[in-house]
Amino acid sequence: MGRTRVVLLEAVEGLGGPGDVVEVAGGYARNYLLPRGLALPATEGNVRHARSVREARAKKAERERNRALELASQLERMRVVIKAKAGEGGRLFGSITTQHVVEAVAAAGGPILDRRRIQLLQPIRSTGTHEARVQLHPEVEARLTLLVQGE
């Protein structure tokens, strides 16, 4: 049994992603990858098609990264105000959550964010200026300045 070159159609753990040309054991290709539709034989036409798939995937990733960079600069310029009930000395009744941040950004005219992508550096339990991080892309993170005011 020799080695066989195949073009992956889907991501396969330990091998690669869609469009990658890899060399695997003949039996693995014949008995697992090909029957399950995870790969195609690496013919000249399939390799050409794989190259175009990889290029399209790279262009899409670059577009998403650029969009995340634009969004990050927009968020960093924003002034986000959150109003909360506060007692003496600016101490809040409760704390500010990521959901409060999402609502405040939307109210300030910003984009709708996923609360799971927001990270508060420490619990916000007082009025004043605080900072949060927003993970917009695996390579792009925005710093968001929050102004918490008492009601």
Backbone as JSON Lines, residues from 0, in Angstrom:
{"i":0,"aa":"M","n":[0.84,-1.19,0.0],"ca":[0.0,0.0,0.0],"c":[0.88,1.24,0.0]}
{"i":1,"aa":"G","n":[0.61,2.11,-0.94],"ca":[1.41,3.32,-1.06],"c":[0.69,4.54,-0.51]}
{"i":2,"aa":"R","n":[1.27,5.65,-0.8],"ca":[0.7,6.93,-0.38],"c":[-0.15,7.48,-1.53]}
{"i":3,"aa":"T","n":[-1.2,8.21,-1.17],"ca":[-2.11,8.77,-2.15],"c":[-2.29,10.26,-1.88]}
{"i":4,"aa":"R","n":[-2.26,11.05,-2.95],"ca":[-2.52,12.48,-2.8],"c":[-4.0,12.73,-2.99]}
{"i":5,"aa":"V","n":[-4.59,13.52,-2.06],"ca":[-6.01,13.86,-2.15],"c":[-6.18,15.36,-1.91]}
{"i":6,"aa":"V","n":[-7.32,15.86,-2.37],"ca":[-7.71,17.25,-2.14],"c":[-8.84,17.22,-1.11]}
{"i":7,"aa":"L","n":[-8.63,17.88,0.02],"ca":[-9.66,17.88,1.08],"c":[-10.82,18.79,0.7]}
{"i":8,"aa":"L","n":[-12.03,18.31,0.94],"ca":[-13.24,19.1,0.68],"c":[-13.75,19.75,1.96]}
{"i":9,"aa":"E","n":[-13.39,19.16,3.11],"ca":[-13.79,19.69,4.41],"c":[-12.57,19.64,5.33]}
{"i":10,"aa":"A","n":[-12.68,20.32,6.44],"ca":[-11.6,20.29,7.42],"c":[-11.53,18.9,8.04]}
{"i":11,"aa":"V","n":[-10.33,18.32,8.09],"ca":[-10.11,17.01,8.69],"c":[-9.05,17.2,9.77]}
{"i":12,"aa":"E","n":[-9.39,16.83,10.99],"ca":[-8.49,16.99,12.14],"c":[-7.13,16.37,11.85]}
{"i":13,"aa":"G","n":[-6.09,17.13,12.01],"ca":[-4.74,16.63,11.83],"c":[-4.25,16.63,10.39]}
{"i":14,"aa":"L","n":[-5.12,16.95,9.43],"ca":[-4.69,16.95,8.02],"c":[-4.69,18.36,7.43]}
{"i":15,"aa":"G","n":[-5.82,19.05,7.53],"ca":[-5.89,20.38,6.94],"c":[-7.33,20.8,6.71]}
{"i":16,"aa":"G","n":[-7.48,21.88,5.96],"ca":[-8.8,22.45,5.7],"c":[-9.21,22.28,4.24]}
{"i":17,"aa":"P","n":[-10.39,22.78,3.9],"ca":[-10.88,22.66,2.54],"c":[-9.91,23.26,1.53]}
{"i":18,"aa":"G","n":[-9.65,22.53,0.45],"ca":[-8.76,23.01,-0.6],"c":[-7.32,22.6,-0.42]}
{"i":19,"aa":"D","n":[-6.96,22.01,0.71],"ca":[-5.58,21.59,0.93],"c":[-5.31,20.28,0.19]}
{"i":20,"aa":"V","n":[-4.14,20.18,-0.42],"ca":[-3.7,18.95,-1.09],"c":[-2.75,18.26,-0.12]}
{"i":21,"aa":"V","n":[-3.12,17.04,0.3],"ca":[-2.3,16.32,1.28],"c":[-2.02,14.9,0.78]}
{"i":22,"aa":"E","n":[-0.97,14.34,1.34],"ca":[-0.61,12.97,1.0],"c":[-0.92,12.1,2.22]}
{"i":23,"aa":"V","n":[-1.73,11.05,1.98],"ca":[-2.14,10.16,3.07],"c":[-1.92,8.71,2.64]}
{"i":24,"aa":"A","n":[-2.07,7.81,3.57],"ca":[-1.97,6.39,3.26],"c":[-3.1,6.01,2.3]}
{"i":25,"aa":"G","n":[-2.8,5.12,1.38],"ca":[-3.78,4.72,0.37],"c":[-5.06,4.18,0.98]}
{"i":26,"aa":"G","n":[-4.93,3.34,2.0],"ca":[-6.11,2.76,2.64],"c":[-6.96,3.81,3.34]}
{"i":27,"aa":"Y","n":[-6.32,4.79,3.95],"ca":[-7.04,5.86,4.65],"c":[-7.87,6.65,3.64]}
{"i":28,"aa":"A","n":[-7.28,6.95,2.49],"ca":[-8.0,7.68,1.45],"c":[-9.14,6.83,0.9]}
{"i":29,"aa":"R","n":[-8.84,5.59,0.55],"ca":[-9.8,4.71,-0.1],"c":[-10.95,4.31,0.84]}
{"i":30,"aa":"N","n":[-10.64,4.06,2.11],"ca":[-11.65,3.52,3.02],"c":[-12.33,4.56,3.9]}
{"i":31,"aa":"Y","n":[-11.75,5.75,4.04],"ca":[-12.33,6.74,4.94],"c":[-12.64,8.06,4.25]}
{"i":32,"aa":"L","n":[-11.61,8.71,3.71],"ca":[-11.79,10.06,3.17],"c":[-12.71,10.11,1.94]}
{"i":33,"aa":"L","n":[-12.44,9.26,0.97],"ca":[-13.22,9.29,-0.27],"c":[-14.68,8.86,-0.07]}
{"i":34,"aa":"P","n":[-14.95,7.72,0.61],"ca":[-16.35,7.31,0.77],"c":[-17.21,8.3,1.56]}
{"i":35,"aa":"R","n":[-16.61,9.02,2.49],"ca":[-17.37,9.96,3.31],"c":[-17.48,11.34,2.65]}
{"i":36,"aa":"G","n":[-16.9,11.5,1.49],"ca":[-16.98,12.78,0.78],"c":[-16.11,13.86,1.41]}
{"i":37,"aa":"L","n":[-15.09,13.47,2.15],"ca":[-14.2,14.44,2.78],"c":[-13.07,14.87,1.85]}
{"i":38,"aa":"A","n":[-12.83,14.09,0.79],"ca":[-11.72,14.39,-0.1],"c":[-12.02,13.86,-1.5]}
{"i":39,"aa":"L","n":[-11.24,14.34,-2.46],"ca":[-11.28,13.86,-3.85],"c":[-9.87,13.47,-4.24]}
{"i":40,"aa":"P","n":[-9.72,12.56,-5.2],"ca":[-8.37,12.25,-5.69],"c":[-7.72,13.51,-6.24]}
{"i":41,"aa":"A","n":[-6.41,13.63,-6.09],"ca":[-5.7,14.85,-6.5],"c":[-5.37,14.82,-7.98]}
{"i":42,"aa":"T","n":[-6.42,14.87,-8.81],"ca":[-6.2,14.98,-10.25],"c":[-5.83,16.42,-10.57]}
{"i":43,"aa":"E","n":[-5.38,16.66,-11.78],"ca":[-4.97,18.01,-12.17],"c":[-6.12,19.0,-12.02]}
{"i":44,"aa":"G","n":[-7.3,18.62,-12.45],"ca":[-8.48,19.5,-12.36],"c":[-8.88,19.76,-10.92]}
{"i":45,"aa":"N","n":[-8.83,18.72,-10.09],"ca":[-9.19,18.9,-8.68],"c":[-8.18,19.79,-7.95]}
{"i":46,"aa":"V","n":[-6.91,19.66,-8.3],"ca":[-5.89,20.5,-7.67],"c":[-6.09,21.96,-8.07]}
{"i":47,"aa":"R","n":[-6.42,22.2,-9.35],"ca":[-6.7,23.57,-9.81],"c":[-7.9,24.15,-9.05]}
{"i":48,"aa":"H","n":[-8.94,23.33,-8.91],"ca":[-10.14,23.76,-8.19],"c":[-9.79,24.05,-6.72]}
{"i":49,"aa":"A","n":[-8.97,23.22,-6.13],"ca":[-8.57,23.41,-4.74],"c":[-7.82,24.73,-4.57]}
{"i":50,"aa":"R","n":[-6.98,25.05,-5.52],"ca":[-6.23,26.31,-5.47],"c":[-7.2,27.5,-5.48]}
{"i":51,"aa":"S","n":[-8.22,27.44,-6.33],"ca":[-9.19,28.54,-6.39],"c":[-10.0,28.62,-5.09]}
{"i":52,"aa":"V","n":[-10.31,27.47,-4.49],"ca":[-11.03,27.46,-3.22],"c":[-10.17,28.11,-2.13]}
{"i":53,"aa":"R","n":[-8.88,27.76,-2.08],"ca":[-7.97,28.34,-1.08],"c":[-7.85,29.85,-1.26]}
{"i":54,"aa":"E","n":[-7.73,30.3,-2.52],"ca":[-7.62,31.73,-2.79],"c":[-8.88,32.47,-2.37]}
{"i":55,"aa":"A","n":[-10.04,31.89,-2.66],"ca":[-11.31,32.51,-2.26],"c":[-11.42,32.57,-0.74]}
{"i":56,"aa":"R","n":[-10.98,31.51,-0.07],"ca":[-11.02,31.48,1.39],"c":[-10.09,32.54,1.97]}
{"i":57,"aa":"A","n":[-8.92,32.74,1.36],"ca":[-7.98,33.74,1.84],"c":[-8.53,35.15,1.63]}
{"i":58,"aa":"K","n":[-9.18,35.39,0.5],"ca":[-9.77,36.71,0.24],"c":[-10.89,37.0,1.23]}
{"i":59,"aa":"K","n":[-11.7,35.99,1.52],"ca":[-12.8,36.16,2.46],"c":[-12.25,36.46,3.85]}
{"i":60,"aa":"A","n":[-11.22,35.76,4.26],"ca":[-10.61,35.98,5.58],"c":[-10.05,37.39,5.67]}
{"i":61,"aa":"E","n":[-9.44,37.88,4.6],"ca":[-8.89,39.23,4.59],"c":[-10.0,40.28,4.66]}
{"i":62,"aa":"R","n":[-11.1,40.05,3.94],"ca":[-12.25,40.97,4.01],"c":[-12.8,41.03,5.43]}
{"i":63,"aa":"E","n":[-12.94,39.86,6.08],"ca":[-13.47,39.82,7.44],"c":[-12.54,40.53,8.41]}
{"i":64,"aa":"R","n":[-11.23,40.38,8.22],"ca":[-10.26,41.04,9.09],"c":[-10.33,42.56,8.91]}
{"i":65,"aa":"N","n":[-10.41,43.02,7.65],"ca":[-10.51,44.46,7.39],"c":[-11.79,45.05,7.98]}
{"i":66,"aa":"R","n":[-12.88,44.3,7.86],"ca":[-14.15,44.77,8.44],"c":[-14.03,44.86,9.96]}
{"i":67,"aa":"A","n":[-13.36,43.89,10.57],"ca":[-13.17,43.91,12.03],"c":[-12.3,45.1,12.44]}
{"i":68,"aa":"L","n":[-11.28,45.42,11.63],"ca":[-10.43,46.58,11.94],"c":[-11.23,47.89,11.87]}
{"i":69,"aa":"E","n":[-12.11,48.01,10.86],"ca":[-12.95,49.2,10.74],"c":[-13.87,49.32,11.95]}
{"i":70,"aa":"L","n":[-14.47,48.18,12.33],"ca":[-15.38,48.15,13.47],"c":[-14.64,48.5,14.76]}
{"i":71,"aa":"A","n":[-13.41,48.02,14.89],"ca":[-12.6,48.31,16.08],"c":[-12.33,49.81,16.19]}
{"i":72,"aa":"S","n":[-11.98,50.45,15.08],"ca":[-11.71,51.89,15.14],"c":[-12.99,52.66,15.45]}
{"i":73,"aa":"Q","n":[-14.12,52.2,14.94],"ca":[-15.41,52.84,15.24],"c":[-15.72,52.71,16.74]}
{"i":74,"aa":"L","n":[-15.54,51.52,17.29],"ca":[-15.83,51.29,18.7],"c":[-14.91,52.1,19.61]}
{"i":75,"aa":"E","n":[-13.64,52.19,19.24],"ca":[-12.69,52.91,20.08],"c":[-12.94,54.42,20.09]}
{"i":76,"aa":"R","n":[-13.59,54.93,19.06],"ca":[-13.93,56.36,19.01],"c":[-15.22,56.67,19.76]}
{"i":77,"aa":"M","n":[-16.03,55.66,20.02],"ca":[-17.35,55.87,20.63],"c":[-17.25,56.29,22.09]}
{"i":78,"aa":"R","n":[-18.24,57.04,22.51],"ca":[-18.4,57.38,23.93],"c":[-19.64,56.66,24.4]}
{"i":79,"aa":"V","n":[-19.45,55.62,25.16],"ca":[-20.56,54.78,25.61],"c":[-20.89,55.13,27.05]}
{"i":80,"aa":"V","n":[-22.14,55.57,27.26],"ca":[-22.6,55.94,28.59],"c":[-23.59,54.91,29.08]}
{"i":81,"aa":"I","n":[-23.37,54.44,30.31],"ca":[-24.29,53.47,30.92],"c":[-24.82,54.11,32.2]}
{"i":82,"aa":"K","n":[-26.14,54.17,32.3],"ca":[-26.77,54.71,33.5],"c":[-27.21,53.55,34.38]}
{"i":83,"aa":"A","n":[-26.89,53.68,35.69],"ca":[-27.24,52.63,36.63],"c":[-27.57,53.25,37.97]}
{"i":84,"aa":"K","n":[-28.35,52.56,38.76],"ca":[-28.69,53.06,40.09],"c":[-27.46,52.96,40.98]}
{"i":85,"aa":"A","n":[-27.18,54.09,41.65],"ca":[-25.99,54.13,42.5],"c":[-26.34,54.75,43.85]}
{"i":86,"aa":"G","n":[-25.6,54.33,44.85],"ca":[-25.77,54.87,46.2],"c":[-24.7,55.88,46.48]}
{"i":87,"aa":"E","n":[-24.44,56.08,47.76],"ca":[-23.43,57.06,48.19],"c":[-22.04,56.63,47.71]}
{"i":88,"aa":"G","n":[-21.25,57.62,47.35],"ca":[-19.88,57.35,46.94],"c":[-19.77,56.72,45.56]}
{"i":89,"aa":"G","n":[-20.87,56.71,44.78],"ca":[-20.81,56.15,43.43],"c":[-20.85,54.65,43.36]}
{"i":90,"aa":"R","n":[-21.18,53.99,44.47],"ca":[-21.26,52.53,44.48],"c":[-22.58,52.08,43.86]}
{"i":91,"aa":"L","n":[-22.51,51.19,42.89],"ca":[-23.7,50.72,42.18],"c":[-24.47,49.69,43.0]}
{"i":92,"aa":"F","n":[-25.78,49.67,42.78],"ca":[-26.6,48.59,43.33],"c":[-26.53,47.47,42.3]}
{"i":93,"aa":"G","n":[-25.71,46.47,42.52],"ca":[-25.47,45.41,41.53],"c":[-24.21,45.75,40.76]}
{"i":94,"aa":"S","n":[-24.11,45.23,39.54],"ca":[-22.93,45.53,38.73],"c":[-23.33,45.61,37.27]}
{"i":95,"aa":"I","n":[-22.44,46.16,36.47],"ca":[-22.66,46.28,35.03],"c":[-22.22,44.96,34.39]}
{"i":96,"aa":"T","n":[-23.09,44.4,33.54],"ca":[-22.79,43.14,32.87],"c":[-22.49,43.4,31.39]}
{"i":97,"aa":"T","n":[-22.05,42.36,30.71],"ca":[-21.78,42.5,29.27],"c":[-23.06,42.83,28.51]}
{"i":98,"aa":"Q","n":[-24.21,42.35,28.99],"ca":[-25.48,42.67,28.33],"c":[-25.76,44.17,28.42]}
{"i":99,"aa":"H","n":[-25.45,44.79,29.57],"ca":[-25.61,46.24,29.69],"c":[-24.73,46.96,28.66]}
{"i":100,"aa":"V","n":[-23.51,46.45,28.46],"ca":[-22.58,47.06,27.5],"c":[-23.15,46.96,26.08]}
{"i":101,"aa":"V","n":[-23.68,45.79,25.73],"ca":[-24.27,45.59,24.39],"c":[-25.39,46.61,24.15]}
{"i":102,"aa":"E","n":[-26.27,46.76,25.15],"ca":[-27.4,47.68,25.01],"c":[-26.93,49.13,24.92]}
{"i":103,"aa":"A","n":[-25.9,49.49,25.71],"ca":[-25.4,50.86,25.69],"c":[-24.72,51.19,24.36]}
{"i":104,"aa":"V","n":[-23.98,50.24,23.79],"ca":[-23.33,50.47,22.49],"c":[-24.39,50.66,21.41]}
{"i":105,"aa":"A","n":[-25.43,49.83,21.44],"ca":[-26.5,49.97,20.45],"c":[-27.21,51.3,20.62]}
{"i":106,"aa":"A","n":[-27.46,51.73,21.86],"ca":[-28.14,53.0,22.11],"c":[-27.29,54.19,21.67]}
{"i":107,"aa":"A","n":[-25.97,54.03,21.7],"ca":[-25.06,55.11,21.28],"c":[-24.89,55.14,19.76]}
{"i":108,"aa":"G","n":[-25.6,54.28,19.06],"ca":[-25.52,54.28,17.6],"c":[-24.46,53.35,17.05]}
{"i":109,"aa":"G","n":[-23.95,52.48,17.87],"ca":[-22.92,51.54,17.44],"c":[-23.51,50.24,16.93]}
{"i":110,"aa":"P","n":[-22.66,49.31,16.57],"ca":[-23.13,48.02,16.04],"c":[-23.67,47.12,17.15]}
{"i":111,"aa":"I","n":[-24.45,46.14,16.74],"ca":[-24.95,45.13,17.67],"c":[-23.8,44.15,17.91]}
{"i":112,"aa":"L","n":[-23.39,44.01,19.16],"ca":[-22.29,43.13,19.51],"c":[-22.8,41.85,20.16]}
{"i":113,"aa":"D","n":[-22.0,40.82,20.09],"ca":[-22.29,39.57,20.78],"c":[-21.71,39.69,22.19]}
{"i":114,"aa":"R","n":[-22.55,39.55,23.2],"ca":[-22.08,39.77,24.57],"c":[-20.98,38.8,24.98]}
{"i":115,"aa":"R","n":[-20.92,37.64,24.33],"ca":[-19.89,36.66,24.66],"c":[-18.51,37.09,24.18]}
{"i":116,"aa":"R","n":[-18.46,38.06,23.3],"ca":[-17.18,38.55,22.78],"c":[-16.66,39.75,23.58]}
{"i":117,"aa":"I","n":[-17.44,40.17,24.58],"ca":[-17.04,41.31,25.41],"c":[-16.41,40.79,26.69]}
{"i":118,"aa":"Q","n":[-15.28,41.37,27.05],"ca":[-14.59,40.97,28.27],"c":[-14.41,42.21,29.14]}
{"i":119,"aa":"L","n":[-15.01,42.16,30.33],"ca":[-14.82,43.24,31.29],"c":[-13.54,42.93,32.05]}
{"i":120,"aa":"L","n":[-12.65,43.9,32.16],"ca":[-11.36,43.65,32.79],"c":[-11.49,43.36,34.28]}
{"i":121,"aa":"Q","n":[-12.49,43.97,34.91],"ca":[-12.83,43.65,36.29],"c":[-14.32,43.94,36.45]}
{"i":122,"aa":"P","n":[-14.96,43.39,37.47],"ca":[-16.39,43.68,37.66],"c":[-16.61,45.19,37.83]}
{"i":123,"aa":"I","n":[-17.61,45.71,37.17],"ca":[-17.89,47.15,37.25],"c":[-18.97,47.35,38.3]}
{"i":124,"aa":"R","n":[-18.55,47.91,39.44],"ca":[-19.48,48.09,40.57],"c":[-19.5,49.52,41.08]}
{"i":125,"aa":"S","n":[-18.91,50.44,40.28],"ca":[-18.9,51.84,40.71],"c":[-19.05,52.74,39.49]}
{"i":126,"aa":"T","n":[-19.44,53.99,39.74],"ca":[-19.55,54.95,38.65],"c":[-18.14,55.37,38.23]}
{"i":127,"aa":"G","n":[-18.04,55.98,37.08],"ca":[-16.75,56.43,36.59],"c":[-16.42,55.83,35.24]}
{"i":128,"aa":"T","n":[-15.17,55.94,34.84],"ca":[-14.72,55.44,33.55],"c":[-14.13,54.04,33.72]}
{"i":129,"aa":"H","n":[-14.57,53.13,32.88],"ca":[-14.09,51.75,32.91],"c":[-13.75,51.32,31.5]}
{"i":130,"aa":"E","n":[-13.03,50.21,31.38],"ca":[-12.62,49.72,30.07],"c":[-13.11,48.28,29.87]}
{"i":131,"aa":"A","n":[-13.46,47.99,28.62],"ca":[-13.84,46.63,28.24],"c":[-13.12,46.3,26.94]}
{"i":132,"aa":"R","n":[-12.93,45.02,26.7],"ca":[-12.32,44.57,25.44],"c":[-13.38,43.82,24.66]}
{"i":133,"aa":"V","n":[-13.35,44.0,23.34],"ca":[-14.27,43.31,22.45],"c":[-13.45,42.54,21.43]}
{"i":134,"aa":"Q","n":[-13.61,41.22,21.4],"ca":[-12.89,40.37,20.45],"c":[-13.72,40.31,19.16]}
{"i":135,"aa":"L","n":[-13.29,41.04,18.14],"ca":[-14.05,41.14,16.9],"c":[-13.64,40.09,15.87]}
{"i":136,"aa":"H","n":[-12.41,39.61,16.0],"ca":[-11.83,38.68,15.03],"c":[-10.68,38.01,15.77]}
{"i":137,"aa":"P","n":[-10.26,36.81,15.36],"ca":[-9.15,36.19,16.08],"c":[-7.89,37.07,16.17]}
{"i":138,"aa":"E","n":[-7.73,37.99,15.23],"ca":[-6.55,38.86,15.22],"c":[-6.85,40.3,15.63]}
{"i":139,"aa":"V","n":[-8.15,40.64,15.85],"ca":[-8.52,42.03,16.11],"c":[-9.31,42.14,17.41]}
{"i":140,"aa":"E","n":[-8.81,43.04,18.28],"ca":[-9.47,43.29,19.56],"c":[-9.63,44.8,19.7]}
{"i":141,"aa":"A","n":[-10.82,45.24,20.14],"ca":[-11.08,46.66,20.33],"c":[-11.18,46.96,21.82]}
{"i":142,"aa":"R","n":[-10.68,48.14,22.2],"ca":[-10.83,48.6,23.59],"c":[-11.98,49.6,23.6]}
{"i":143,"aa":"L","n":[-12.91,49.36,24.49],"ca":[-14.12,50.18,24.58],"c":[-14.09,50.93,25.92]}
{"i":144,"aa":"T","n":[-14.26,52.25,25.87],"ca":[-14.3,53.05,27.09],"c":[-15.74,53.25,27.5]}
{"i":145,"aa":"L","n":[-16.04,52.89,28.74],"ca":[-17.4,52.98,29.27],"c":[-17.46,54.05,30.34]}
{"i":146,"aa":"L","n":[-18.46,54.92,30.26],"ca":[-18.66,55.92,31.29],"c":[-19.92,55.53,32.05]}
{"i":147,"aa":"V","n":[-19.76,55.11,33.3],"ca":[-20.89,54.68,34.11],"c":[-21.34,55.86,34.96]}
{"i":148,"aa":"Q","n":[-22.63,56.23,34.81],"ca":[-23.19,57.35,35.55],"c":[-24.29,56.85,36.47]}
{"i":149,"aa":"G","n":[-24.38,57.45,37.66],"ca":[-25.44,57.09,38.6],"c":[-26.73,57.77,38.26]}
{"i":150,"aa":"E","n":[-27.82,57.12,38.6],"ca":[-29.16,57.72,38.36],"c":[-29.68,58.32,39.64]}
